Amino acid sequence: MRPLSDWDDWVSSKLDRRERDGLMRTLRPVERTGARTVCKDGRDLLNFSSNDYLGLSQHPAVLAGAQRDLQKGTGATASRLMAGTDHDYVALENAVAFFKGTEAALVFGSGYLANVGTIPALVGRHDAVFSDRLNHASIVDGIRISGARSFRYRHNDVEDLERLLRQAEGEGAEHKLIVTETLFGMDGDFAPLAGIVDLKNRYGAALMVDEAHAVGVFGPQGRGWAHELGLASEVDIHMGTFSKALGLYGGYVATKQSWARYLLNTARSFVYTTALPPAVIGGIGAAMEIVMAADYQRKRLRHLSDMFRDGLKRLGLDRGASVSSQIQPVVVGGAAEVVAAGLQLEELGVLAVAIRPPTVPQGGARLRFSICASHSEEDITLALAALEKVAAGSSNHAG
Ligand SMILES: Cc1ncc(COP(=O)(O)O)c(C=O)c1O
């Protein structure tokens, strides 16, 4: 038996290793002081680290929707299959299905739970899953749990995807599932959906898209990237989350009636967990109505994102692959450098998350800026000025 002191040594050595590699994660206490600011150590910082793209987490109508339903109780008290399902949940699923243009939808406790439950329900050890190399951890974990043969194709590379589809066909996979984010959360670029749909049809695969970052921001009425491209009906499973542009919490999949019924029976992260609290459902209902009417905020978001990107271009900073979304990385390279750059930015009043491996590939550490409709042009100008100072400091240092 391993003595407890061995465990302590093992944990310490793992932590030391993380610290040495510049990969230590810590929780940073902050207080939200407005739609676009947080207070840290007594100082207000402009917040570019939130995914509250439309500023709905503090919208009065969303707060009112949540407050109204809070009266129903603080918790859902059990899984929906155990305690019966309140008609508000069913109404929300109908609204999501309408929004996504599908027959049905199923609400999960979070986007993470939607992915880790849906993928293993659809594929198992005789099947093959094709996943973009930069897909979110919840997709990666869903594939791991499924036990299906995993084929990871090069980021947004349709030729590589086809090569792997052919290989799987040779190996006799029973079912084939392609999974991709539409707007990539750490890179801000888009999946080549038309090419992927073409391959899905030619190779008889099912297609699941994760629209976590695109919903609310792209597509008519914010319905997502697949709708923006007119390809929504080619998608078998539309996954999304209420935790980003909708400003709340929870996830969903929208699909055919029979698939939703099947998932309700088999997705373990749906069956074996407590339903979302009523107040969250009430808030989501209000947020969905606002999202559909939020063309002005979407336009503003695009304008501010373009302004930020143009500024980065002028400064000669590495913008990665993001050319037209609200997610804008500034690629720094090394893990230690990105942490130092993040701290310097904070000194200058700007908060942007330092993203390091394994969330992004080795050498691709970056500051991730997410622009929100609640930012102002002055905020963008201030962030650019701060980045200019940090970049000048690091090049002086290098010289
Ligand atoms: C692409 C993607 N999918 C899924 C998730 C998980 O969503 P949630 O935060 O609702 O669990 C996230 C966000 O964290 C994400 O970025």
The ligand as an SDF file (V2000), in Angstrom:
LIG
                    3D

 16 16  0  0  0  0  0  0  0  0999 V2000
  -16.2830   24.9470  -27.6150 C   0  0  0  0  0  0  0  0  0  0  0  0
  -16.8320   24.7210  -26.2480 C   0  0  0  0  0  0  0  0  0  0  0  0
  -17.6540   23.6870  -26.0370 N   0  0  0  0  0  0  0  0  0  0  0  0
  -18.1770   23.4460  -24.8270 C   0  0  0  0  0  0  0  0  0  0  0  0
  -17.8920   24.2580  -23.7530 C   0  0  0  0  0  0  0  0  0  0  0  0
  -18.4880   23.9410  -22.4200 C   0  0  0  0  0  0  0  0  0  0  0  0
  -19.5710   24.7730  -22.1740 O   0  0  0  0  0  0  0  0  0  0  0  0
  -20.0070   25.1030  -20.6690 P   0  0  0  0  0  0  0  0  0  0  0  0
  -19.1130   26.1990  -20.1880 O   0  0  0  0  0  0  0  0  0  0  0  0
  -21.4410   25.5170  -20.8180 O   0  0  0  0  0  0  0  0  0  0  0  0
  -19.8470   23.8640  -19.8800 O   0  0  0  0  0  0  0  0  0  0  0  0
  -17.0560   25.3630  -23.9420 C   0  0  0  0  0  0  0  0  0  0  0  0
  -16.7650   26.3360  -22.8730 C   0  0  0  0  0  0  0  0  0  0  0  0
  -16.2720   26.2750  -21.8950 O   0  0  0  0  0  0  0  0  0  0  0  0
  -16.4960   25.5900  -25.2100 C   0  0  0  0  0  0  0  0  0  0  0  0
  -15.6530   26.5960  -25.4010 O   0  0  0  0  0  0  0  0  0  0  0  0
  1  2  1  0
  2  3  1  0
  2 15  2  0
  3  4  2  0
  4  5  1  0
  5  6  1  0
  5 12  2  0
  6  7  1  0
  7  8  1  0
  8  9  2  0
  8 10  1  0
  8 11  1  0
 12 13  1  0
 12 15  1  0
 13 14  2  0
 15 16  1  0
M  END
$$$$
